[in-house]
Amino acid sequence: MARNMHQAFAGATLVGETQHRRERFSLLLLNLEEYYFEQHTANHIQHKGSQNERKIRGSLKICSKSVIFEPDAISQPIIKIPLRDCIKIGKHGENGANRHFAKAISGGISLIFSQVYFIKEHNIVAPYKIERGTMEYVFELDVSGKVEDVVETLLQLHRASCLDKLGDQTAMITAILQSRLARTSFDKNRFQSVSEKLHMECKAEMVTPLVTNPGHACITDTTLYFQPLNGYPKPMVQITLHDIRRIYKRRHGLMPLGLEVFCTEDDLCSDVYLKFYERQDRDDLYFYIATYLEHHVAERTAEGYTLQWQRGLLSNYQYLLHLNTLADRSCNDLSQYPVFPWVVSDYSSSELDLSNPGTFRDLSKPVGALNKQRLERLLCLKLVSSRLRASIPGETEVSGRTLAPSALCPLPSFPCEFSCSPSAFLLTIQETRYQEMPEPKFMYGSHYSSPGYVLFYLVRIAPEYMLCLQNGRFDNADRMFNSIAETWKNCLDGATDFKELIPEFYGDDVSFLVNSLKLDLGKRQGGQMVDDVELPPWAQSPEDFLQKSRDALESDYVSEHLHEWIDLVFGYKQKGRDAVGAHNVFHPLTYEGGVDLNSTEDPDEKVAMLTQILEFGQTPKQLFVTPHPRRITPKFKRLFQPSSYNASTADSPVSPGEESFEDLTEESRTLAWSNITRLQLHEQHKIHKEAVTGIAVSRSGSSVFTTSQDSTLKMFSKESKMLQRSISFSNMALSSCLLLPGDATVVSSSWDNNVYFYSIAFGRRQDTLMGHDDAVSKICWHDNRLYSASWDSTVKVWSGVPAEMPGSRRHQFDLLAELEHDVSVDTISLSAASTLLASGTKEGTVTIWDLTAATGLHQIPCHSGTVCDTAFSPDSRHVLSAGEDGCLNVIDVQTGMLISSMTSDEPQRCFLWDGNSVLSGSQSGELLVWDLLGGKIRERIQGHTGKLSAADLPPPNLLFPPADVPFSSRKLPVCALCRGRSPPDPGWPGHLHRLG
């Protein structure tokens, strides 16, 4: 990782780094949800009035729930006095026994309390020491005039800490905080330039792991600022807008109030995370930054990353990082820390065999469901518990049968009277148990990611965070992160342990596995001290463990199955019935939208829910609502078996004899598409009177056939540059054309509901297919089958060979299939093997059909207007569609997921593509070159002044000239046709342009 936990936890005190630092205080010394308000230079007076009286120089910190004194001398411990444990607070000398000290210590503050914590003595990170009993400490402020104000503040905070109800305490402290924020404002003298223009200022909190720091956020035309109310850890945080690369809205505590800013492209940790008090403030600041970035940075979506991952441009590790970021996971929020999967299940072998599927964890199941017996026990215990509470008799019904309680507990065998299989019976039992649970229904009592789990893994590099989370204590030595194998075993067998991993397990920083700080983490029952993490036998060192873990994450097996885990954590199996079926249901408070804190009126209940949300962990934001597509790996670049498609979608639809696009050589790609952005107008010819609707180029490249709304089919010679033939079949417009294999016959579709076959050799119409009840909009041909789309809302598949000789008996075309739609069909396309068909409708829906069974596989409403064109990628794994809404959409064939969407400012009428790059024709006549993987338009080429309606590439043999042809002379010819009604110029209706 470029940046990891060390950056996110920059405030942690590491012994090796802080021996020479004077300041040991950090916000981690505060309790959770506590604020640090102000500090005062002061002396701690010890043994007052005696010969042993001494002054300890330091800094007095006033916090919302405690008073903290940080001595300048690192040999002295930091003192923390909880306000709730204070018995009396006042000016020293106000109590009768101490009045004779009043003049001597005029700036003194007296605290009488029952409990005090001593922290980081000699600057060693260790569990806090606690001293109990009635004590009095006196602190002398350097500025005596502030004593009364400080005492008044402490008394006010003390009253809040002593309130009976937690909700009342929180409300009073919040009121004090807001009052302080209202009395201050952003210091504009700290602007970087006097010419900066203020855009907005608002109250906010800077979020770091486990703590938040209140202050003022401010944005100008050049810079984003945050000024902490307490000036800690520095008076100002600033980020130049020009440096920002990514910005995300965040939910903090399940509330849409967060904003995270990154100045890098791929780092895990952000530069600043802000939480706002008002959602409108967050949205306004986000809008301003996003508007600025619009002109500098391309916006990234989950779908765009999915396409890059599928095509191998992103590793599994990089893709998971991006998904975590998009799903509100952040290093600054431990309740939403990035989550990664366990992928290896073998932690006992001496060698790690990544070619053996048994080495890996089942990624289709959550951790809680990996052990079937444990899952049964969990569901049984929850059901029995609910029945005991409800006093329900010990019987239940499953599929109409009454079962005794013993049938609801794990058994060595299943009741023989059930005709279903054991697995089906088990699933029925499990679903019944879940349905019988009381509300709220959930399957697991803990989450797979929480602050406790994150710090369990990272205690060796972030000990102060563990002490903060656990009130000054480390966990029991036997429950610490002692061994990889033990941790995995407990995740499989433990009754409450379902945790996944964190990104550090697949990074390159081994420090979280090694006790390099020499922390005293306790002694285990066997007598051994907790030290470095015990590694599996197949790891020779911590570095070797991380390297092999990375190899496992990027292995073929994980690449083939990672989409199943993504479905559970980020996808459609995260919620609803699919989550129940996958045994992937957690407490409702962990889900986005699971609770509305704003509608909760009881302050105690609200605080309790917020505490549970922050400490229990949160489920990632759902990114996908349909099955996630699998990654394209060498194993799945095999022949596609049409008959098996419906039986299993695991097989990737690659056409017989077809080479995946990823297997094309770099030279082939260069020859075909690398110069696409250098297209220039080569020739132009006026051949029609009305808008051109279709184009086909002969294999020799010598002839170009076109159809038009002027009802004619025309043949143009590229060599003589002359119109050779003009044919009219009726007085209705022709909509498309194609050449049959052998270039002897051209087929045209017409608005008169017919399809016409024209013999080039004999110059006559040889067949007419009257197959539709409305205009035929598009036709395709493959292996003696004709596919016709029509405005009558159907796509029809025909079998037959047209007559070879004019005047001979015409062939009877047989209707093989009729694919029905709800509205008119405007375009169709075939996969290379013609086993799949994509259709686009008037209302913006793309449907993918399995032609072997004449059934629809996926229906994707992905355009807001008519779908103008569709096409499969060369490897048939994706469908690209263009529409009147200006969108180019990429759809995964296997799952039907819309995995990429890009928008232009005008309709795209037609396109050509190689699977990665797209050449599209627009409404204005421009040719646009799109980089699908980069999500951007690479080039705009002006070719026409009217609408572009069709484009075609010559056959492959023309795209790859002989090797002895100099590369500089190689061209990529493109024939493009325009349509529309514009003045007679090179782009007016009926013009053919040849680009090269």
N, C-alpha and C positions, 0 to 999 in steps of 0.2 A: 504494500500500500504506500501511496505517496505520503499520506499523512494519516496517523492513526490515533490511538487513545492518548498518546503523549500530548498531542496537540489539543484534543478535546478537553483533556484534564490538565491543562496548563497550570491551573491553580494548585494542583496537588503538591504537597511538600515532600520531596524526595531527599532522604538523608544525605546522600552523596553530593547533592547540589546545594544544600541549604546550610551546610556547616558554617559558611562565611556570610550568610545572609542575616541581616539584622531583623527584618520583619518576618515573623513566623505566623502571624494572623492570616486566616483565610475565611471565606464565607462558609467553609465546610465545618467550622467550629460551631456554627449556629444549628439550631434544630431545623427540621424540615418545615418549610413554610414560615420561616422566621426572617425578619428584615434587619439589616444593619443601618442605623440612622446617622450616627455622628460619632466623632472621636475627639478626645481632649488630652493634651499632654499633661501628665500628672505624676505624682509620687505615691507609692503605696507605703503608708506609715506602719511599721511593725514595732511591736513592744512599746507602745506610746507611754511616755512618762517615766520609763525605766532607764537604767543605764545602758541597756542593750538596744535602745531605740535606734532604728535604722530606716533609711529611706531607699526604696527601690524605684529607680527611674523607669518610666514607661509610658504607655498610652492606654487611656480608658475608653472603651468602646461601648456606646449605648445601643442596645439592640432591642427588638420588640418583645423578646421573652427572657432576656438575660443581660447581665453586665459582664464584660470581659476585660481583663487587664493583661496587657502584653508587655512584660518587662523588656527593657533594652538588652539586658544580659541574657544570652541564650542558655546559660546554666540554670537560670530561674524558670520555673514552670509558668505557663500561661494560666491565669485564674479565670474560671467561669462560674458565675453565681446566678442560678436560675431565679428569676423574679418571683416565681410562685413559691419559692422556699424562703423568701425574705420575710422577716418578722416586723422589722421597722426600717424606714428609710428617712433620712433627714440630714440637716446641716450638722456637722460635728460641733458639739458644745451645746446643743439644744436640750439634750438629756441631762438631768441634774448631775449625775455622777461625773460627767465629762465637761462641765462648764469651765473648769480651770484651764482647759486646753483651748478654749474658744479663741483667745487672742493669738495664741501661738500658731494655731492652725486655722487661720481665718478663711482659707479657701477649701476647707475640708468637707467631705461627704461621708456620712456614716451609714454603713449597711450592717444590720443585724440579721442573721440568717441561720438556717438549720442544716444546710448542705452546700458543699463547694466541690468543684472539679479542678484537678491539676493536670495540665495537658502539656506534652512535648517538653518535658524537663530535659535539659541538655540537648534540646532540639532532636530528640529521638521519637520517632513515630511509634507509639505503643498505646495499648488500651488506657483509657483515662483512669486516674486515681481519684477516689472519692473519699472525702472526709465529712463525717456527720457529727452533729452536736451544735449547740448554740454558740455562735461566734460573732465577733464584730470586726469588720475591716474598715479602715479609714483611708480615703483617697484624697490627696491634696492637689487641686487643680492649679496649674500655672497662672491661669487667669481667674482670679478669685471672683471677679464680677459675674462669672457665668454659673456660679454655684447654685444660685436660686433657680435659674432656668433649668439646669440639669436635674436638680431635685424635683422640681415640678413635673418634668418629663418622666422621671423614674416613678413618681407616685402615680401618674396617670397610667403608665404601662403596667405597673404593679396591680392596679385595680382591674385592668383588663385580664391579666393572668390569673387573678383569683376568682373570676366569675365562674359560677357552677357549670354552666353549659358551654360546651366547646364552640357552638355556633355564635353565642354572645361574645365570647372572647375574640373570635375571628372578626366579627362585625366591628367591634370597638377598635381593634388594631388597624383594620382596614380604614376606618374613619380617621384615625390619627395619621396614617400614611397619606391618605388623599389630602388631608389638611396641609401637610408639609409640602406635598407636590404643588398644591394650589398657591402656596405662598412663595414658590420659587418659579423660575422660568429659565429657559435655555440662555446661556451666556453667549450672546452674538459676537462678543469680542474675540471669541475663539474661532471664528470663521477663518479659513485659509486665505481668503482674499477679500478686500474691501468691496470688490465688484460683484461678489456673490449675491444672488437674489433668493430671498427666503420664499419657499413654496408652502411649507406647512410645518407646524410644530405640535406635538401632542405628548401626553404622558404614556410611558411604556416601561417594560421591565426587560432587562437583558437576561436571557436564559443560558445557564451553564449547568452541567450535570448536578442534579440534586438541589440547586439553589437558583433563585432569581434575584436580580438587583434592580430596584426601581430608579427611575430617572426620567429624563426628557429626550425624546427622539426629535430630530429636526432634519429636514431635507431642503437643499438648495438646488440651483440649476446645475451644480457640479458635484456635490458631495452629500453623503448620508452621514449624519452625526448621531451619537448617543452620549449624553452627559449624565453619569450616575449621580444620584442625589447625594451620596456620601463621598463622592470623589474616589471610590475604590473600584478596581485596583489602580486605575489612573484617571485623571480628571476628564479625559475625553477619548472616545472611540470614534474613528472616522474612516470612511471608505469612499474613495473617489468613484463616481458612477461609471467612469470610463473603464475601471478595472473589474466591474461586476460582470460575471459570465453566466450565472444562473440565479434565479430567485424563485422561491416556492412559498405558497401559502401553507401554513401549518395549523393543525389542531393541537392545542395544549390542554391537557386534562379533558379531552373530548370536546373542547370548545374551539370554534373557528377564530382564534385570536392571534395565531402565531405567524411569523414571517422570518424566513431563513435566507441568508444571502451568501453566495459563493463567489469567490474571485478566481476560481480554478474550474477546469472542465470536468475532471474526473475524481477529484479528491473526495474522501469519505466525510471529512469534517468541514464545516462551514466557517466563514469568517465572522459572522455575527448572527445571533438568533434573538429576535425581539418578540415579546408578548405584549399585546395591547389590551387596554381596559375596555375599549369599544371596538366592535368589529368594523365599523365604518372608518375609523382611523386606520386600521390595518389595510382595508381595501383601498383607501385613498392613496396611502403611501405605496402600496403595491402597484396601483395603476400608474402612478407617476414614474416609478422605476421601470416598469414594463414598457411604458410608452417610450422611454429613453432607449431601452434595450432593443426595441423593435427595429431600429435602424442599425444596430450593431451586432446583435446576437440572434441566431436562429432558435426558435422555440422547439424544445424536444418533448415528445410524448412517449408514453409506454409503447404505443404501436410502432413508432419509428424505431425505437430500440429493439423491438421484437424482430423486425425485418432485418436489422443489422446482425442480430444474434443468430437468426436462422441461417443467414448467408455466411456466417463465420467471421464477420468483421468484429464482433465482440466475443470475448471469452465468456464462459459460464460465470466466472467470478465478476467480471465487469458488468454483465447483464444483471446479476443479482444485486449489485451495488446500485445500479440505476433504478431498478424496481423498488428497492428499499427507499431510495430518496424520493421517488414519486409517490410512495405510499405513506409519507409523513414520518418515516423513520429517520432519526437524527442522533448523532453522537452527543448532542447537547441535552437530550431528553432520555434519561435511562429507562423510563417507562415505555419508550418507543425506540429503543436502540436497534440498529440494523440486525436482522435475523438471518442466519444462514443454516442450511440443513446438515445434520449428520449424514454422511454419505457412505462411510465405511462401517461395517459391523464386525470385522475381524480385528480384535485387539489382543490376540493370544498367539498367533502364528509368528514364526521367526522370519518369514518372508511375506511381503504383501503382494498377492497375485491379482493384478488389476484386470487380467483376462478372464478371471473366474467370477461369474455373476454372484456366486455365493459370498463373495467378499463384501458385497454392498448391502446397504440397508434398503428396504422396500420403500421407495419414494412415493408410492401411491397412497401411503397410510400416514396419518399423524403419529407422532411418537407414542401417544397414549394408546394407539390401536395396534402397535407392532407386536405386542404380546397378547395373544387371544385370551389366555386364561386371566390375565390381569384385567382386561377390558370386561370380561364376564363378571368378575368379582366387583368391579366398580359399578356396573349397571345394576347388579343384584343388590349391592349394599344400599344404593340410592333408593331403589324401589322398596326394599324392606323398611328402610328408614321412613320413607314417606307413608307407608302403610301403618307403621307403628304410631306415627303421629296422628294419622287420621282414623286409627282403630278400625281398619278395614280387615275383614276375614282373610286368611291366608290362601286365597284362591284367585285365579284370574282366568280370563278367556283369551285364547289365541286362535284366530281363524275359526271361531265358533266352538272350540273345544275348551273344556275346563281343565286346568292344570293344577296339580298340587304344588305347594311351595317348593318341594324338592325339585320340581321341573324348572324352577326359576334360578337354580343354583348350578354351578359348573358340575357336570356329570362326566363319568368316563365314557358313556355312550348315550345315544339319543333314544327317546321313546320309539319303539318299533311300530306303533300304530299310525305314525305319520308317514304318509306316502312321499313327502318331499324329501330332498336330499338333506344330509346333516347340515351342510352349509346354508341351505335355504331355510331350514328350521331354525338354525342359530340366528340368522338375520331377522326372521320373524319375531323370535323371542326378544332380541335386542331392540327392535323398533317398538315392540309393545311396552317394554320396560320404559323406554324413553317417553312414550306417549302417556304413561301412567304417572310419571313424575309430576310433582306439584310445580306451579310457577314460582320462580322462573326456572325453566328447564335448562339444564346443562349437564354435560357428561363428565367434566373434569373439574376438580376443586382448585386447581392452580393453572397457570398459563404456561406457554412454551417460551415466553420472553418476559422478563420483569427486571426491575432494578436489582433485586437480590440475586437473580441468576447471572446478570451481567457482571456484577461485582464478585460473585463466586468465582468466575473465570479470571477476573482481573485484579484480584486482591494484592498480588505481588507487585504490581506497578501502580496501583491506586489505593493504598491502604487507608488513607484518610477518608476516602469516600465510603469504604466499608464501615469505618468508625462512625462517620456521620449518619449513615443509614441505620446502624444498630446501637445508637445511643452510647457511643464510646467503647464498644466492645467488638472483638473479632468473634466469628462464629466458633462453635465447638470444634476442637482440632479434628475430630473424626468426621465432621461434616464439611470440612474444607475441601478445596479442589486439590486432592492428593494424588490422584491417579487417573489417567485417561480411561483405562479399562474399568476401574471401579465406577467412574462417573457414567460410562455407557451402560454398565450392568444395572445401575440404580435407575437410569432412565427407562430401562426395559421392565424392571421388576418393582420399583418403588411405588407405593400407593398414591403418592402426591407429586412425583417427579416426572415431568413431561417436557423438560427443557430441550430446546434446540441449541445450536451453536451460534457464535458471533463471527464477524469477518476476520478477526485476528487469527483464527485457526487456519486460514487460507492465505495469510499475508506472509511477510518476510521478517517480522520483528519477533524474536523469540523471548523477549523480556518478560512476557506474562507467564511463561513456563518456568522461569528461573528466579530464585529468591536472591537476586543480586543486591538487594538493599539490606540483606541479612536481618530481616524482620523476625521478631519472636512471635510466631503464629501459634504457639502452643505445642503440647505433647499429646500424642495419640495414646489410646489405651494400651497398646503394645509397648509403649515406652519410647518410641522413636519420635523425634522432633519433626514438625512440619517444615519441609524445606522445598527443594525443587519438585516439580510435578513428575511423577513416575510415568515414563513413556512405555508404549507397547514394545514387545521384543523386536518387531521389525524396524524400529527406529533406532539408529545408532547415536543420534544426538538430537537436541531440540531443532537444529537447522534441518536435519534429515527428516524429522517428523513433519515439519511444515512443508517441506518440498514434496514429500510423498502424499501429504494431504491435498496439496494443490494438484498433483498429478491425478489423484483420485477424482477430484472435483471436475477436472477437464477430461476425464476418461470417456471412452465411447459409451460405456454403460450409463454413466450419469448424464451425458449429453442426450442419450436416447430416452431418458426417463425424467429429466429435470422438470419438464412441463407438467408432470403429474404432481410434483411437490408445489409448483407455482399455483396450480389449481387450488390446492388446499390453503395456502397462505395468502396469496394475492388474488385468487380467481374465483370461479363460480362455485367451488365447493367450500367457500368460506362461510356462506350464510344459506339459510333456507333448507329446503328438503334435501338438496344435494349434500349439504354439510351434515345433516342427520344421517343420511345413507353412508357417508364416509367416516362416521364417528369423529366428527371434527367440530363439536359444539362446546363452546366455553361460556363463562358467565356473561349475561347480557351487558353488564357494565363495561366489558372489555371492547365492545363493538362501537364503531362510529354510528351515532343515532340511537344507541341502546338506551340512553337516558337524556332527558332535557333538563339540565341543571337550572336553566332560567325559569322553568315552570315549577321548580321545587320551592315551596314557600317556607318549610320548616328549616331554619338555619342549621340546626344540629344535623338533620338528615342530609342537608346539602354538603356540609363539611365532611361527614362520614363517607358519603359517596365519592367526593373528590379525593379523599385520602385513599380510599380503596382503588380508585381509578389510577392514581399515581403510583401506588405501591404494588398493586396486583399485576400490572402490565396491561398493555392494550394491543388489540388485534390490528394489523396493518389496514390502512385504507384499501378498500376493494378496487382493484385496477381493471379486472376482466370479468365479464358476466357470461362468457361462453368458454368452452374448453380451449385451453391454450394450445397453440400448434407446437408440434415437436420440432426439434432442431434437425436440420439437414446434415446427416452424418454419412460416412462412406457405407456403413452397413445398410442404409436405407436407399442408396442409389442403385436399386435393383429393378428388375423388370416388374411392371405393374400387372397384376393378375386381375382382369375385370371382374371375374366371378366372385372374387373374395372381398370386393370393396365393402359390400354391405355387412359381410360377416365380421369384418374387423377393420377398423379405420387405422390400425397400426401400420398397414402397408402404405408406403408413400406412392402416389399416383405418377410414376414415371413411365413413359411410353415405351413399348417394345423396341429394342434396338436403338433407343434414344440415349444419347450421352448427356448427362446432366450439365447444365451451364457451368457449374463449378469445375468440370473436368476439361473444359475448353482450354487450350494452351494460351499463354499470355500473348503469343504472336497472333493467334486467331482473334482474340479480343481486340488487339490493337488494330488489326486490319479491318475489322468490322465496324468498330464504334469509336475508336479513340479520336478520329478526326471529325466526328459528327458536328462539333461546334464550329467547324471551319466551312460549313456549307455555303456555297455562293450560287447565285442564279446562273444557270448554264444555257438554258434555252427556254423560249416561251412561244406558245402557239394557240391561236384562237380556232377552236374546232366545234363549238356548240353555241347555240343561240340563247339557251337558258342555263340554269345552274347545273353543274356536273354532279352526278350522284355516285359514280363508281368508277374504278380503274383496275385494270389487270394488265400485266406485262408478260409477254411470251418468254419462255425459258431462254431463247436465244438473245432476248433483249432487243430484237429488231422491230417488234410491233407492240403498240400500246392500244388497248381497247378501252373505250369509255362509254358510259351511259349518262343520260341527262334528262332533266325534266322537260326537255323539248321532244321527248318520246323517241329519240334515236339512239342506236348503237353505232359507234363509229370506230373505224380502224385506222390508226395513224402509223406511218412508217418512220422510224427514227433515222434510218439511213438516208432516205430520199427527202425526209422532212416534208412529206406531203400526205394529205388525207387520201387514203386508198378506197375506203368504203363508207357508206352511210346507209343504215338499215332502219326501217321503221316497222314495228310489229302491230301497233295500234295507235290511237290518238291520245293515249294516256302516258303519263311519265314513266320512265324506267328508273328503278331505285337502286340497283346494284348489278354487278357482273362478275364472272369468274371464268377462267379457262380450264377445261378438263385436261387431264394428263394426255400428253402427246400434242397439245396445242392445235388440235384439229377442230375442236368445237368450243364455242363461247356460249355461256348460259347467262341469261338476263332475267331479272325479276321486274314485275310491272305493277303499277297501281291499278291495273285492270283485273287483278286477282290471279294473274297467270304467271307461269315461268316459261320462257322461250329458249329453245336450243337452236343454235345457228351453226351450220357447217361452214367453216372457213374455206375449205378446199372447193366445195361446190357452190358457195355463195348463196345458199338458200336456207330458209328455216326448215329444220328437219323434225322438230317435235314441239308440242305445246302441252304443258301440264296445267290443267285447270283444277287447282287444289285448294283454294281458299275462298272465303266468303267476303274478304275485304283485301285491301292492297297488300301485296307481298313486299316487305320492307328490307329483307336481307336474305341471302342464300349462301350456303357453304356446301362443299362437296368433298367426300373422301371414300375411297374404296367402293365405287359404284353405288354410293348412297348420297342422296340429296337431302339437305336440311334446309327448310324454308320457314322463315318467321313472317308473321302477318299481323296487321292491325285487327284481325278478327280474334285476337287474344290467344293464338295458338302457335306452337312450333311443331311442324310435321316432319317426320323422317320417312323418306321414300327409297324403295329399292328398284333398280332397273337400269338398263343400258339404252341410251338413245339409239335410234336407227342410224346405221352407218351410211346407207345410200338414200339419197333423196328420192321420194316416190315409192320407196318400199314400205311394207307394213309397219306402222308406227308401234313402238313398244308400249305396252301397258305398264305404267308405274304402279307398284304395290305400296300401299300405305302400311308401314311397319309400326309406327308409334305416333301418338298425338300428345304433346306436352301442353297442358292447359294452364293459362294464366288468368288473372282477374281483369287485366286491362291489355291494351294493345302492346305488342312486342315491337321494339324499334331496331334491335340489333341482336346478333348472336355470334358466337365464335366456338371453335372446336379445340380440344386438346390435340396434341400431335398424334396420339393414337386413336383419336375419335371415340374414346370411351367416355369422355366428359364433354358437356356442352354448357356454356354460360350464356344466359339471355338477359337483356336489359329492357325495361319497360318504360312506358310513358310516365309512370308515377315515380320513377327513380329506384326501382327495386332490381337487384341483380340476383338471379337464381342459378345455382349450379346443379346440373342434372347428371345422374348416372344413366348413360344411354344403354348400358347392358340390361338394365331393369326398367328403364323408362320411368324412373322415379326421381323426385327432387331430393337433393342432399341438403342444401342450405338455401335459405331465402334471406337476403340481406338488404334491407331498405337503407341504402347508403347515399342516395342523392336526393336533393330537394326538387329536382325537375327531371326531364327526360334523360335517360341514359343514351348517350350518342354512340358509344363504341365500347367494346369489350375485347379482351384477348388474354389467352393463357401465356404464362412465362415459358421459355424453352423447355424447362424441366417439368412443366405442368403442375407445379406445386402452388402457384399463385395465379390469381386472376386480377388483371388491371381493368378498371372501368373509368370512362371519362363522361362527364355530364354537362348539361346546360348550366348547372350551378357553378361551373368553373373548377370543380374538384377532380383530382386524380386519386382514386382509391385502390389500395392493394388489399386483396382478400386471400386468406389462407384457405386452400382448397380442402384440406383435411378437416378443419374445424369450422370453417365458415366465419372465422374471426376477421374483422376489419383491422388489419395490422398496420396500416399506414394511410394517411390522408393528407394531401397537399392541395392548396387552393391557389388559383390564379384570379385575376380581376375580371375575367371574361370566360365564356363557355369554351370548352375544348371539344372540337367536333370529331377528330380522328387522331390516331397515334400509331406509332411503331415502337417496339421496345425489345430489349435483349434480356430482360429480367432484372437489370440494375438501372439502366439509363432509358429515358423515354424521349422520343421526338414526337411532339404533338402539334396539331394544327388548330389554330384558335379562330374565334369569331372575327377578329380584326384582320386576319390574313397572316399573322406572325407564325413562324415556326419556333416553338419553345423546346429547348433541350433541358430535361429535368434529371437531376441526380436523386433517385429514389432513396438510396441509402443515406445520403447526406441531407435529404429533406429540403432541397432548394432548387431553384431554377438556375442552371449554369449559363445559359446563353439564350438570347432572343435574336432571331434571324428574320428580317423583313423579306417576305417572299411575294405577298399578294396584298391587295387592298380590299378584297372581299372575303367572305367567309371561306375557310378551308374545309372541304367536306370529305376528302379522301386522300390517302397517300399510300404509296407502295414502293417496296424495294425490289430491284431486279433479283433473279435467282442467285443462290449462294455462289455458283461458279463465277459469277461476275463480280462478287464482292472480294474474291480472293484471286487476284491476277497472278500470272506466272512469277516465279521467284526472281527471274532476271529483269523484271520491270522495276525500275528505281522506285523506292518507297515514296519519294516526293511526288511521283506522278500518279500514285494510286488515289483513286477517288471513290467516294461512296455515293453513287447516283441515287437520287430520290425523285420520284415523280409525284407532284402534288397538284391537286385540282382545287379550284376556288368556286365558290357559289355566292350568290347575293345579287344585288342590283346596284351597281355602281357605274360611273361613266366609262366610256370605252378607253381603257388604259391597260397596261399589262396585267392588272388583277381583276379585270371585269369578268362577268359570268361567261363560262364556256372556255376559259383559258387553261391551257396545260403548261405548267412550268416544270422544267427539268433542272434539278439542282445538282451540283457536283463539286 
